[in-house]
Amino acid sequence: MASIFVRQSFARAIAGSRSAASQSRLSPTWAARRLYNTPPAATGSTKPPTPNVQGLAGEALAKKTGATVTSATVPKGKTKPHKIEKTPTSPYLYAFYGLLGATAVGMAYTVGAPYEGEEGVKDAEKHPDENIAEAFYRRAMERYEATVDKFSNPMWEKLLPDPLPAPYQQPYTLVINLDDMLIHSSWDKEHGWRVAKRPGAEYFLAYLFQHYEIVIFTTQTADMANRILEKLDPYQYAPYRLYRESTRYIDGKHVKDLSHLNRDLSKVIIMDSNPDAYSLQPENAIEMKPWKGDANDTELVAMIPFLETLALTEVEDVRVPLSKFRGTNIPVAFAKWEEDLKEKMRLDWEEEQQKKKGKGFGIFKLGSGSHGDQQQQQQQPPTPLFEEQRKQMQEHFMRTHKAIEAEAAENQRRQKELEAKIKEMKVSVWDVVTGSGPDPNKVMAELQAEEERAATSQAEAAQK
């Protein structure tokens, strides 16, 4: 009996330990919820206890306040919630929807409607076998493509005005890109946008102005590019400037269509670092490497001899020499071509001199004796004509560029003096009304007289 009692006690102890372990495994939050939601025990009643949401916490609060625990009840009578009634739709809204629908139907019909007049007769003759649905769809697509093409083309059919009469018009046109050709733009958090000018960019524009009609063609907007060009080209060596609205938008790319320039394409050269820009006329292009801000760059200035020679030799079609040097480093390849040309001219001259050396009449030889030797020693191998012309153009550039700089400096000085005089007048509105201030007509006459004196002095200096 004692052993049985021990075994039962041991079993009850094990069961109690399992129950305690299971309770200890509950999280504190879950145990608190069970404690809070435990309904109060009903004593002396056969009816099952009603669940009380408040549990033990509610009972404790009721004992402290002396109130009974109650449950929420649904309001009765007028306070009872009723169904939400829908607000009737306004007839004006239905009318607005109807107008939108009629507009959509009208636009759809207009897009695919038959062509009018003579154009409609020609259209019917071109497509006699089409049914109504096919003809409607075709006309809608034709009008859609025409609209897209209109917005993708330049805003003007002729981007440049008609050429000036001779001799004011340069025979060749040079189209130059702005970004990564003449300037390089960069942005950082510390300084924001910064623009660097390519080495020799001003000299490049000023020197080739003697031979080319220079056009700056950029994909930037006008308001952004103009602020840069005012500092890059203050003397207006590039008189024409074209912007993004002058490009064609093809497959998400801005393309510079040279056929809209209103110039003979056999006399047009475009220099750009973006192949997409000249994709429509690649035979007119000189492909340049993008300039990324290298302060030691000389490629732009090194292109001057090649471009100058094209103008001096008056080539009929610039696309022919461009095709010869395409795919090469043009400054290096052209320098080698020029040296080969000089060497060939020297060899031809020496061969000609050898033929003349022993040539004579009968027993008399021409060029023999001391006088003939001196005459032969004085002769030198010929040089290309464009090389001599290039030297003359360089001297002419130095004279004209200095004159332009001096004139620009003088105009700037006069502008500052004019602004200073206007500030010194200090004319108020009351002076103008009462007439007590200086006479505006007299002031303008004095300014005009001063301008005439400055123009006269400049003309006299130019004649000297």
RAVEN-V690563 format. One record per pair of residues at least 4 apart in sequence whose ideal C-beta (glycine too) atoms are under 7 Angstrom apart, sorted by the first residue. I is the first residue (numbers start at 0). J is the second residue. Records with the same first field share a line. If there is no record, write none. Layout:
I->J  J
This chain:
0->4
1->5
2->6
3->7
4->8
5->9
6->10
7->11
8->12
9->13
10->14
11->15
12->16
13->17
14->18
15->19
16->20
17->21
18->22
19->23
20->24
25->29  30
26->30
27->31
28->32
29->33
30->34
31->35
32->36
33->37
34->54  55
35->54  55  56
36->54
37->54  55
38->48  49  50  51  54
39->48  51  58
40->48
41->46  48
51->57  68
53->57  68
55->59
56->60
57->61  68
58->62  68
59->63
60->64
61->66  67  68
74->78  79
75->79
88->92  93
90->94
91->95
92->96
93->97
94->98
95->99
96->100
97->101
98->102
99->103
100->104
101->105
102->106
103->107
104->108
105->109
106->110
107->111
108->112
110->139  142
111->135  136  138  139
113->119
114->118  119  122
115->119
117->121
118->122
119->123
120->124
121->125
122->126
123->127
126->134
129->133  134  137
130->134
131->135
132->136
133->137
134->138
135->139
136->140
137->141
138->142
139->143
140->144
141->145
142->146
143->147
144->148
145->149
146->150
147->151
148->152
151->247  248  249
152->247
153->158  245  246  247  256  259
154->244  245
156->259
157->259  261
158->241  245  259  260  261
159->239  260  261  262
161->261
162->168
163->167  168
164->168
169->210  211  212
170->266
171->210  211  212  266  268  310  317
172->211  212  214  260  262  266  267
173->207  211  213  214  268
174->214  216  267  268  269
175->180  181  213  215  270
176->180  216  217  270  271  272  276
177->181  182  215  217  219  224
178->182  184  217  219
179->183  272  289  290
180->270  271  272  287  290
181->197  200  231
182->194  195  196  197  227  231
183->195  290  291  292
184->192  194
185->193  292
186->191  192
194->227
195->292
196->200  231
197->290  296  299
198->294  296
199->203  299  300
200->204  231  299
201->205
202->206  300
203->207  299  300  303
204->208  213  232  236  237
205->236  400
206->303  396
207->211  213  303  306
208->213  236
209->392  396
210->307  310
211->310
213->236  237
214->237  239  241
215->228  237  240
216->241  255
217->224  242
218->243  246  253
219->223  224  242  243
220->224  242  243
221->225  242
224->228  242
225->229
227->231
228->232  240
229->233
232->236  237
234->403  407
241->245
243->253
246->253  254  255
247->254  256
248->253
249->254
252->275
254->275  276  278  279
255->269  276  277
256->279
257->264  267  269  280  283
258->264
260->267
262->266  267
264->280  283
265->315  316  317  318
266->317
267->283
268->283  285  317
269->277  283  284
270->285  287
271->276  277  284  287
272->287  288  289
274->278  286
277->281  283  284
280->284
282->318  321  322
283->318
285->321  329
288->298
290->296
297->301
298->302  330
301->330
302->306  329  330
303->307
304->308  333
305->309  329  330  333
306->310
307->311  389  392
308->312  385
309->314  317  320
311->385  388  389
312->385
314->319  320
317->321
318->322
319->323
320->324
321->325
324->329  332  333
327->332
328->332
329->333
330->334
331->335
332->336
333->337
334->338
335->339
336->340
337->341
338->342
339->343
340->344  383
341->345  382  383
342->346
343->347
344->348  380  381
345->349  380
346->350
347->351
348->352  380  381
349->353
350->354
351->355
352->356  375
354->358
355->366
356->366
357->364
358->365
359->363  364  365
366->371  375
367->371
369->373
370->374
371->375
372->376
373->377
382->386  387
384->388
385->389
387->391
388->392
389->393
390->394
391->395
392->396
393->397
394->398
395->399
396->400
397->401
398->402
399->403
400->404
401->405
402->406
403->407
404->408
405->409
406->410  457
407->411
408->412
409->413  457
410->414
411->415
412->416
413->417  453
414->418
415->419
416->420
417->421  446
418->422
419->423
420->424
424->437  442
426->430  431  436  437
428->432
429->433
430->435  436
431->436
437->441  442
438->442
439->443
440->444
441->445
442->446
443->447
444->448
445->449
446->450
447->451
448->452
449->453
450->454
451->455
452->456
453->457
454->458
455->459
456->460
457->461
458->462
459->463
